Amino acid sequence: MNSISTVQPLNADDFLLSTDNKEIKIPPLLSPKLPQPLLAKFSIPQLKVEDIYIDRGNNSARQASRGSYVAKAKELKHLGEAKFNSKDYKLSVLCFAESLLLFVLDFYLNEQKLIQRSKGKPLKPREKEWISLVKYSLRIVDNFGPIEEELPVLRYIFGLCHYMNGFILKHLIEMRQQRLKDVIEKGMEEGGLVVMAEKLLKLRRTSRNSLRKGENQLSIFDVVSRFPGLFSRSKKHLSDVNLTDFIFPGEGEDGGVNYCLPIAEHTFSLMSMVNFGLFFLKDWAQAEGMEDWTI
């Protein structure tokens, strides 16, 4: 049985990430685990806690991140690696989970800009970028999985990650459906249509499987019993939820709440899932005694 004391440290990867009409790749959460003598021999730098300083004392830094979600996500990822190395696993997983949400948000907003620029022309889904986020989410689950027995509350974070994957894939399905409709209108050969339809069905099965995993680890009963604030904030009617735009938590009507429980394909969208996720991380942190974790 793995224990917290035997968890291997993370090695941080510096990376650049841009979403302005460039292909985006999310690096692995864990760098290759090289022996210390080899790291020293080739002067491979190692990220240390003291190398990072992020002021989380008030909302100003987090509010500023609205204009640079990728930059904030990178900061959180590096902070998460540092906290993992220092065995502060709860803060570490919070950082990684929020970095995932911010990456998703940035990808989506940039995609919407491309759609507006296309002026109604079909837009090819940026699938490699979205799938890289699914893989990033799964790495969070895989890397913290060995210590779940020691920290059972991690399962709720894992549930959020699986939900995010389900709605990322659902978003891709919607993009693919539009593309399939476009090629049908253009008279694509039957063989090509069959291949596209089969891929679409496979993606749908994968999406629903991710949503089931999310429900298994973060059910509506968990929300009601463990995070009552999340449940009480929920919109009472789906018609009150904006399923297209992102609403920043803490702003606008009802404190920026933009989700209607329970989580399901027909009640949530990718952006309402991000909105819910940010509220969830705050409530999870408070439940674990980390009162300074603010949206």
LOLUM-291082 format. One record per residue (C-alpha): residue number from 1; x negated, y negated, z; residue in one letter. Coordinates in Angstrom, 1 decimal. Layout:
N
NUM  X  Y  Z  A
...
***
This chain:
295
1  0.0  0.0  0.0  M
2  -1.4  -3.4  -0.9  N
3  -1.5  -6.0  1.8  S
4  -2.0  -9.7  1.8  I
5  -5.6  -9.3  3.0  S
6  -6.5  -7.3  -0.1  T
7  -5.1  -9.7  -2.7  V
8  -7.7  -10.8  -5.1  Q
9  -8.4  -14.6  -5.5  P
10  -7.4  -16.5  -8.5  L
11  -9.9  -18.1  -10.9  N
12  -8.6  -21.3  -12.4  A
13  -8.7  -21.9  -16.2  D
14  -8.9  -25.5  -17.4  D
15  -6.8  -26.0  -20.4  F
16  -5.3  -28.6  -22.7  L
17  -1.6  -28.5  -23.5  L
18  0.1  -30.7  -26.0  S
19  3.6  -30.6  -27.3  T
20  3.4  -33.1  -30.1  D
21  3.9  -31.0  -33.3  N
22  1.2  -28.5  -32.3  K
23  1.3  -24.9  -31.4  E
24  1.3  -24.5  -27.6  I
25  -0.2  -21.6  -25.7  K
26  0.2  -21.1  -22.0  I
27  -3.0  -19.5  -20.6  P
28  -2.9  -16.5  -18.4  P
29  -2.0  -17.1  -14.8  L
30  -5.0  -15.0  -13.7  L
31  -8.4  -15.4  -15.3  S
32  -10.5  -12.3  -15.9  P
33  -11.9  -11.1  -12.5  K
34  -15.6  -11.3  -13.1  L
35  -18.2  -10.3  -10.5  P
36  -19.6  -13.2  -8.5  Q
37  -23.3  -12.5  -9.7  P
38  -22.1  -12.8  -13.3  L
39  -20.2  -16.0  -12.6  L
40  -23.3  -17.5  -11.1  A
41  -25.6  -16.3  -13.8  K
42  -23.6  -18.0  -16.6  F
43  -22.6  -21.0  -14.5  S
44  -18.9  -20.3  -14.8  I
45  -17.2  -23.0  -12.6  P
46  -14.7  -21.9  -9.9  Q
47  -11.8  -24.1  -8.8  L
48  -11.8  -24.8  -5.1  K
49  -9.1  -26.3  -2.9  V
50  -11.2  -29.4  -2.2  E
51  -11.5  -30.0  -5.9  D
52  -7.8  -30.8  -6.1  I
53  -5.8  -33.6  -4.5  Y
54  -2.2  -34.2  -5.3  I
55  -0.3  -36.7  -3.2  D
56  3.0  -35.1  -2.3  R
57  3.9  -37.5  0.5  G
58  6.8  -39.2  -1.3  N
59  8.9  -38.9  -4.4  N
60  6.9  -41.4  -6.6  S
61  4.5  -38.9  -8.0  A
62  7.3  -36.4  -8.8  R
63  9.4  -39.2  -10.3  Q
64  6.5  -40.3  -12.5  A
65  6.3  -36.7  -13.9  S
66  9.4  -37.3  -15.9  R
67  7.2  -39.0  -18.5  G
68  4.5  -36.4  -18.5  S
69  6.0  -33.0  -17.5  Y
70  3.1  -31.0  -19.0  V
71  0.5  -33.0  -17.0  A
72  2.5  -32.4  -13.8  K
73  2.9  -28.7  -14.6  A
74  -0.8  -28.4  -15.1  K
75  -1.5  -30.0  -11.8  E
76  0.9  -27.7  -10.0  L
77  -0.6  -24.7  -11.8  K
78  -4.1  -25.6  -10.6  H
79  -2.8  -26.4  -7.1  L
80  -1.1  -23.0  -7.1  G
81  -4.3  -21.2  -7.9  E
82  -6.1  -23.0  -5.2  A
83  -3.5  -22.3  -2.6  K
84  -3.5  -18.6  -3.7  F
85  -7.2  -18.4  -3.1  N
86  -6.7  -19.9  0.4  S
87  -3.9  -17.3  1.1  K
88  -1.2  -20.0  1.3  D
89  1.0  -17.8  -0.8  Y
90  4.3  -19.5  -0.2  K
91  3.1  -22.9  -1.3  L
92  1.2  -21.2  -4.2  S
93  4.3  -19.5  -5.6  V
94  6.3  -22.7  -5.3  L
95  3.7  -24.5  -7.4  C
96  3.7  -21.9  -10.0  F
97  7.5  -21.7  -10.1  A
98  7.9  -25.4  -10.5  E
99  5.2  -25.6  -13.2  S
100  7.2  -23.0  -15.1  L
101  10.3  -25.2  -14.9  L
102  8.4  -28.3  -16.0  L
103  6.9  -26.5  -19.0  F
104  10.3  -25.3  -20.0  V
105  11.7  -28.8  -19.7  L
106  8.9  -30.3  -21.8  D
107  9.2  -27.7  -24.5  F
108  13.0  -28.2  -24.7  Y
109  12.8  -32.0  -24.8  L
110  10.2  -32.0  -27.5  N
111  12.2  -29.5  -29.5  E
112  15.2  -31.8  -29.3  Q
113  13.1  -34.6  -30.7  K
114  12.1  -32.4  -33.7  L
115  15.8  -31.5  -34.2  I
116  16.7  -35.2  -34.3  Q
117  13.9  -35.9  -36.8  R
118  15.0  -33.0  -39.0  S
119  18.2  -35.0  -39.8  K
120  20.4  -31.9  -40.0  G
121  17.9  -29.7  -41.9  K
122  17.3  -26.2  -40.5  P
123  14.6  -26.1  -37.8  L
124  12.5  -23.0  -37.5  K
125  12.5  -21.9  -33.8  P
126  9.1  -22.3  -32.1  R
127  9.3  -18.8  -30.8  E
128  5.7  -18.3  -30.0  K
129  5.8  -21.2  -27.6  E
130  8.9  -20.0  -25.9  W
131  7.7  -16.4  -25.6  I
132  4.5  -17.7  -24.1  S
133  6.7  -19.1  -21.3  L
134  8.4  -15.8  -20.8  V
135  5.0  -14.2  -20.4  K
136  3.9  -16.9  -18.0  Y
137  7.0  -16.3  -15.9  S
138  6.4  -12.5  -15.8  L
139  2.8  -13.1  -14.7  R
140  4.1  -15.0  -11.7  I
141  6.2  -12.0  -10.7  V
142  3.4  -9.5  -11.4  D
143  0.7  -11.4  -9.6  N
144  2.8  -12.0  -6.4  F
145  4.5  -8.6  -6.6  G
146  1.8  -6.8  -4.5  P
147  2.6  -9.0  -1.5  I
148  6.4  -9.0  -1.7  E
149  6.5  -6.3  1.0  E
150  4.7  -8.6  3.4  E
151  6.7  -11.7  2.2  L
152  10.2  -10.4  1.3  P
153  11.4  -14.0  0.6  V
154  9.3  -13.9  -2.6  L
155  12.1  -11.9  -4.2  R
156  14.3  -15.0  -4.5  Y
157  11.5  -16.8  -6.5  I
158  11.2  -13.7  -8.7  F
159  14.9  -13.8  -9.3  G
160  14.6  -17.4  -10.5  L
161  11.8  -16.4  -12.8  C
162  13.9  -13.6  -14.3  H
163  16.9  -15.9  -14.7  Y
164  14.7  -18.4  -16.5  M
165  13.5  -15.7  -18.9  N
166  17.1  -14.7  -19.6  G
167  18.1  -18.3  -20.5  F
168  14.9  -19.0  -22.5  I
169  15.7  -15.9  -24.6  L
170  19.4  -17.0  -24.8  K
171  18.2  -20.3  -26.2  H
172  16.1  -18.5  -28.8  L
173  19.2  -16.4  -29.7  I
174  21.2  -19.5  -30.4  E
175  18.4  -20.9  -32.6  M
176  18.1  -17.6  -34.5  R
177  21.9  -17.4  -35.0  Q
178  21.8  -20.9  -36.6  Q
179  18.9  -19.8  -38.8  R
180  20.8  -16.6  -39.8  L
181  23.8  -18.6  -40.7  K
182  21.6  -20.9  -42.9  D
183  20.0  -18.0  -44.8  V
184  23.3  -16.3  -45.3  I
185  24.6  -19.5  -47.0  E
186  21.5  -19.6  -49.2  K
187  22.2  -16.0  -50.3  G
188  19.3  -14.1  -48.7  M
189  19.0  -10.5  -49.8  E
190  20.8  -7.9  -47.7  E
191  17.6  -6.2  -46.5  G
192  16.3  -9.4  -45.0  G
193  19.6  -10.1  -43.3  L
194  19.6  -6.6  -41.7  V
195  16.1  -7.2  -40.3  V
196  17.1  -10.6  -38.9  M
197  20.3  -9.1  -37.3  A
198  18.4  -6.2  -35.7  E
199  15.9  -8.6  -34.2  K
200  18.7  -10.8  -32.9  L
201  20.4  -7.8  -31.2  L
202  17.1  -6.7  -29.6  K
203  16.6  -10.2  -28.3  L
204  20.1  -10.3  -26.9  R
205  19.5  -7.0  -25.0  R
206  16.3  -8.3  -23.6  T
207  18.0  -11.6  -22.5  S
208  20.8  -9.7  -20.7  R
209  18.3  -7.4  -19.0  N
210  16.4  -10.4  -17.7  S
211  19.6  -11.9  -16.3  L
212  20.5  -8.6  -14.6  R
213  17.1  -8.6  -13.0  K
214  17.7  -12.2  -11.8  G
215  21.1  -11.2  -10.4  E
216  19.5  -8.2  -8.6  N
217  16.9  -10.4  -6.8  Q
218  18.9  -13.7  -6.4  L
219  22.6  -12.9  -6.3  S
220  25.5  -15.2  -5.6  I
221  25.7  -13.5  -2.2  F
222  22.1  -14.4  -1.5  D
223  22.8  -18.0  -2.5  V
224  25.9  -18.2  -0.2  V
225  24.1  -16.6  2.8  S
226  20.5  -17.8  2.4  R
227  20.9  -21.1  0.6  F
228  24.4  -22.5  1.5  P
229  23.4  -26.0  0.3  G
230  23.0  -24.7  -3.2  L
231  26.4  -23.2  -3.1  F
232  28.1  -26.3  -1.6  S
233  26.5  -28.6  -4.2  R
234  27.7  -26.6  -7.1  S
235  30.2  -28.2  -9.5  K
236  33.7  -26.8  -9.0  K
237  34.6  -26.9  -12.7  H
238  32.4  -25.9  -15.7  L
239  33.8  -28.9  -17.6  S
240  31.9  -31.1  -15.2  D
241  28.5  -29.6  -16.3  V
242  26.4  -31.0  -19.1  N
243  25.1  -27.9  -20.8  L
244  23.0  -29.7  -23.4  T
245  21.1  -32.5  -21.6  D
246  18.8  -32.4  -18.7  F
247  20.0  -34.1  -15.5  I
248  17.2  -35.0  -13.2  F
249  17.9  -33.8  -9.6  P
250  18.6  -36.7  -7.2  G
251  19.9  -39.1  -9.9  E
252  23.3  -40.0  -11.2  G
253  26.6  -38.8  -10.0  E
254  26.7  -36.1  -7.3  D
255  23.0  -36.4  -6.7  G
256  22.1  -35.1  -10.1  G
257  23.7  -31.7  -9.6  V
258  24.3  -30.1  -13.0  N
259  25.2  -26.5  -12.5  Y
260  28.3  -24.5  -11.8  C
261  27.9  -21.2  -9.9  L
262  27.8  -18.3  -10.3  P
263  24.9  -17.9  -12.7  I
264  26.2  -16.3  -15.9  A
265  25.8  -16.6  -19.7  E
266  28.9  -18.6  -20.1  H
267  28.5  -20.9  -17.1  T
268  24.8  -21.8  -17.4  F
269  22.5  -23.1  -20.2  S
270  18.7  -23.5  -20.3  L
271  18.8  -27.0  -19.0  M
272  21.4  -26.4  -16.2  S
273  19.2  -23.5  -15.2  M
274  16.2  -25.8  -14.8  V
275  18.4  -28.2  -12.8  N
276  19.5  -25.4  -10.5  F
277  15.9  -24.1  -10.3  G
278  14.6  -27.4  -9.0  L
279  17.3  -27.6  -6.3  F
280  16.6  -24.0  -5.4  F
281  12.9  -24.5  -4.9  L
282  13.5  -27.4  -2.6  K
283  16.0  -25.4  -0.5  D
284  13.7  -22.3  -0.5  W
285  10.8  -24.5  0.7  A
286  12.9  -26.0  3.5  Q
287  14.2  -22.6  4.6  A
288  10.5  -21.5  4.9  E
289  9.6  -24.6  6.9  G
290  8.0  -26.7  4.1  M
291  10.1  -29.8  4.6  E
292  7.7  -32.0  2.5  D
293  8.5  -30.2  -0.8  W
294  10.6  -32.8  -2.5  T
295  12.1  -33.0  -6.0  I
***
